Amino acid sequence: MPLTPNSQEKDGHVQINLLGPLSVSIDGNNATPTAPKTRRVLALLAVHANRVVPNQLLIEELWEDQPPPSVTTTLQTYVYQLRKHLQGGFASSAGPTPSGCAPKEVLRTYAGGYMLCLRPETLDSLRFEQLAQRGRTELERGDVESAARTLREALGLWHGPALVDVNPGPLLQVEALRLDEIGKSALELRIEADLRLGRHHELLGELTGLTARQPTHEGFQSKLMLALHRAGRRSEALDVYQRTRETLVDELGVDPCGELQQLHRAILAGDPALNPPGPDALTGSRRHTTVPLPAREARWAQARSA
């Protein structure tokens, strides 16, 4: 089940969340920094958890190309404030720190940089990436039921766009986009797993919303077309293709990708390969129906539209 701050209260653990509003919870109590630059330092160290972040990167994130004259001292002040804030929370906890380190070692100082020492289960983005990769591996080996379950758990960790309430500098902007892209990929894989399991009727509402919000995302459009076709709504599936084609031409000046065109032709031809999966897939068999879908990379979608 997804980790939440409350799931760690009895052990005195901390939970840091980046997949949505930035938050720090220690023993179930809110310990989130409020100062904007301190929050930005915490966020950058967290997205690079267990790796040394050089001072120059922190300076670039905080001030870009206009650092103050006393930039080194000012950066040290922000790090000191963050360390004091975190240590105060850890000191009040009866349990171990999230890293198994002594409290003073959670935020470590190195020559020319700093590192936030965290276990994966303590940081929602690390946990998410682990689950997303596990779900992808399960899907690739044909364990479709497990993949759907794992990917659903991963997406359940999202509570809004990554770092939605942080005013990011250039580095955090990139990291937020990276996390959002991994989230989109995991969502597409979860939908693919559900389609392989014959859940096309259940997916129609979610896919209709997704495609309306992201009309140029060909992966979501193709999955809506397949779900509609399997639900006996062939003409609507063909309409989706026409709308997608017009949108791609009007907005991007491109035609649909080859895979989407192939799916369109298969629907027109009534290709039996598009039929719903048989009982083997529904019981989690490693066999599944092959369909001409893009192999790219509703909780995450709802979070992105918030």
C-alpha positions in Angstrom: 0.0 0.0 0.0 1.2 3.6 -0.6 3.3 5.1 2.1 1.8 8.1 3.9 3.0 10.2 6.8 0.7 8.4 9.2 2.0 5.0 8.2 5.3 5.9 9.8 4.2 7.7 12.9 4.7 4.8 15.3 8.3 4.5 14.3 9.0 8.2 14.6 9.9 8.5 10.9 9.8 11.4 8.6 8.0 11.6 5.3 9.0 14.0 2.6 6.6 14.5 -0.3 7.4 16.1 -3.6 4.6 14.7 -5.8 2.2 17.5 -5.1 2.7 20.2 -2.5 6.1 20.1 -0.8 5.7 18.7 2.7 7.7 17.3 5.6 6.0 15.2 8.3 7.7 14.0 11.5 5.7 11.8 13.8 2.6 12.9 11.9 3.4 16.6 12.7 3.9 19.1 9.9 7.5 20.2 9.8 7.5 21.8 6.3 9.8 24.9 6.0 7.9 28.0 5.0 10.8 30.3 3.9 10.8 30.2 0.0 14.5 29.8 -0.5 14.8 27.2 2.3 12.0 25.3 0.7 13.9 25.4 -2.6 17.1 24.2 -1.0 15.2 21.3 0.6 13.5 20.4 -2.7 16.7 20.4 -4.7 18.5 18.2 -2.1 15.5 15.9 -2.0 15.2 15.3 -5.7 18.9 14.4 -5.6 18.6 12.4 -2.3 21.7 10.4 -1.3 23.8 12.3 -3.8 26.1 15.2 -3.2 24.6 18.4 -4.7 27.5 20.8 -5.5 27.3 24.4 -4.1 27.3 25.7 -7.6 24.1 23.9 -8.5 22.4 25.3 -5.4 23.6 28.8 -6.2 22.2 28.4 -9.8 18.9 27.2 -8.5 18.5 30.0 -6.0 19.9 33.0 -8.0 20.5 31.8 -11.5 23.1 34.1 -13.0 22.7 36.9 -10.4 24.1 35.6 -7.1 24.6 38.1 -4.3 28.1 39.4 -3.4 28.2 37.2 -0.3 26.7 34.2 -2.0 28.7 31.6 -0.1 27.8 32.9 3.3 24.2 33.4 2.2 23.9 29.8 1.0 25.5 28.5 4.2 22.8 30.4 6.1 20.0 28.8 4.2 21.5 25.3 4.7 22.0 26.1 8.4 18.3 27.1 8.7 17.3 23.9 6.9 19.5 21.7 9.1 18.3 23.4 12.3 14.7 23.0 11.1 15.1 19.3 10.3 17.2 18.5 13.4 14.5 20.1 15.6 12.0 17.7 14.1 14.2 14.6 14.4 15.2 15.5 17.9 11.5 15.4 19.0 11.1 11.9 17.5 11.5 8.8 19.6 12.3 6.6 16.6 15.1 6.4 14.1 15.8 9.1 11.5 14.6 8.3 8.0 18.1 7.4 6.9 19.2 5.4 9.9 21.8 8.2 10.5 22.2 10.3 13.6 20.0 13.4 13.3 23.0 15.7 12.6 23.9 13.4 9.7 20.6 13.6 7.8 21.8 16.7 6.0 25.5 16.1 5.4 28.2 18.6 4.5 30.9 17.7 2.0 33.7 19.6 0.4 31.9 21.8 -2.0 28.4 20.5 -1.5 25.6 18.9 0.6 23.7 15.7 0.6 20.3 14.7 2.1 20.5 11.2 3.5 17.2 9.4 3.0 15.8 5.9 2.6 13.6 5.4 -0.5 10.4 4.8 1.5 10.9 8.2 3.2 10.7 10.2 -0.1 7.5 9.8 -2.2 9.3 10.4 -5.5 12.0 7.7 -4.8 9.2 5.3 -3.8 7.3 6.2 -6.9 10.2 5.7 -9.3 10.9 2.3 -7.7 7.3 1.1 -8.1 7.0 2.5 -11.6 10.1 0.6 -12.7 8.9 -2.6 -11.0 5.5 -2.2 -12.8 7.2 -1.8 -16.1 9.3 -4.9 -15.5 6.2 -6.9 -14.5 4.4 -5.8 -17.6 7.3 -6.7 -19.9 7.5 -10.2 -18.5 3.8 -10.7 -18.9 2.7 -10.5 -15.2 -0.1 -8.1 -16.2 -2.2 -8.3 -13.0 0.8 -7.5 -10.8 1.8 -4.7 -13.2 -1.6 -3.1 -13.0 -1.6 -3.3 -9.2 2.0 -2.0 -8.8 1.5 0.9 -11.2 -1.8 1.8 -9.5 0.1 1.9 -6.2 2.8 4.1 -7.7 0.3 6.6 -9.2 -1.5 6.7 -5.8 1.5 8.6 -4.4 0.7 11.7 -6.5 -1.3 14.5 -4.9 -0.8 17.2 -7.5 1.9 18.2 -10.1 5.4 17.7 -8.7 6.5 20.5 -6.4 3.3 22.4 -7.3 3.7 25.0 -4.4 7.4 25.6 -4.8 8.6 28.6 -6.9 11.2 26.7 -8.8 14.5 27.9 -10.3 15.9 26.4 -13.5 17.0 23.1 -12.0 13.8 22.3 -10.1 11.8 23.1 -13.2 13.7 20.4 -15.0 13.2 17.9 -12.2 9.5 18.6 -11.9 9.1 18.1 -15.6 11.1 14.8 -15.4 8.9 13.5 -12.6 5.8 14.5 -14.4 6.9 12.7 -17.6 7.7 9.5 -15.5 4.2 9.9 -14.0 2.6 10.1 -17.5 4.6 7.1 -18.6 3.5 5.1 -15.6 -0.1 6.1 -16.2 0.0 5.0 -19.8 1.5 1.6 -18.8 -1.2 1.1 -16.2 -3.9 1.8 -18.7 -2.2 -0.7 -21.1 -2.2 -3.3 -18.4 -5.9 -2.7 -17.7 -6.6 -3.0 -21.4 -4.8 -6.4 -21.5 -7.0 -7.5 -18.6 -10.2 -6.6 -20.4 -11.1 -3.6 -18.4 -12.0 -1.4 -21.4 -15.5 -0.5 -20.1 -14.0 0.7 -16.8 -11.4 2.8 -18.6 -13.7 4.8 -20.9 -14.4 7.6 -18.4 -10.8 8.0 -17.4 -9.6 8.0 -21.0 -12.2 10.4 -22.2 -11.0 12.9 -19.6 -7.3 12.3 -20.4 -7.7 12.7 -24.1 -9.8 15.9 -23.6 -7.0 17.4 -21.5 -4.2 16.2 -23.7 -5.5 16.1 -27.2 -2.1 15.7 -28.8 -1.0 12.8 -26.7 -1.2 10.0 -29.2 -0.7 7.2 -26.7 -3.8 8.2 -24.7 -5.8 8.7 -27.9 -4.9 5.2 -29.2 -6.0 3.6 -25.9 -9.3 5.4 -26.0 -9.8 4.2 -29.6 -9.1 0.6 -28.6 -11.3 0.8 -25.5 -14.2 2.2 -27.6 -13.7 -0.4 -30.3 -13.8 -3.2 -27.7 -16.9 -1.8 -26.1 -18.7 -2.1 -29.4 -18.5 1.7 -30.2 -16.5 1.4 -33.5 -17.8 4.6 -35.0 -16.8 6.6 -31.9 -13.3 5.1 -32.0 -13.0 6.2 -35.6 -14.2 9.7 -34.7 -11.4 9.9 -32.1 -8.9 9.3 -34.8 -10.3 12.0 -37.0 -10.3 14.5 -34.2 -6.8 13.6 -33.2 -5.5 13.9 -36.8 -7.1 17.3 -37.2 -5.7 18.5 -33.9 -2.2 17.3 -34.7 -2.2 18.9 -38.1 -3.7 22.2 -36.8 -1.5 22.5 -33.7 1.7 20.8 -34.6 1.7 20.5 -38.3 2.2 16.7 -38.3 0.2 13.6 -39.2 -0.6 10.9 -36.6 2.3 8.5 -35.9 2.5 5.3 -37.8 1.3 3.2 -34.8 -1.9 5.4 -34.5 -2.5 5.1 -38.3 -2.0 1.3 -38.0 -4.6 1.1 -35.2 -7.0 3.2 -37.3 -6.6 0.8 -40.3 -7.1 -2.2 -38.0 -10.3 -0.8 -36.6 -11.6 -0.1 -40.1 -10.7 -3.7 -41.2 -12.2 -5.2 -38.0 -8.9 -6.9 -37.2 -9.6 -9.8 -34.7 -6.3 -9.0 -33.0 -8.1 -6.0 -31.5 -10.8 -8.2 -29.8 -10.9 -8.2 -26.0 -8.5 -10.6 -24.3 -9.7 -14.0 -23.4 -10.0 -15.6 -19.9 -6.3 -16.3 -19.7 -5.5 -12.6 -19.6 -8.3 -11.9 -17.1 -6.9 -14.4 -14.7 -3.4 -12.9 -14.9 -1.9 -15.3 -17.4 1.4 -14.3 -18.8 -0.2 -14.5 -22.3 -1.9 -11.4 -23.6 -3.5 -10.2 -26.8 -1.1 -8.3 -29.1 -2.5 -5.0 -30.4 -0.9 -2.2 -32.4 -0.5 0.2 -29.6 2.3 2.7 -28.9 4.8 1.3 -26.4 5.5 4.8 -24.9 5.6 5.9 -21.8 -7.0 8.1 -11.9 -4.9 9.5 -9.8 -2.0 11.0 -11.6 -4.1 12.4 -14.4 -6.4 14.1 -11.9 -3.5 15.6 -10.1 -2.0 17.0 -13.3 -5.3 18.7 -14.1 -5.8 20.1 -10.7 
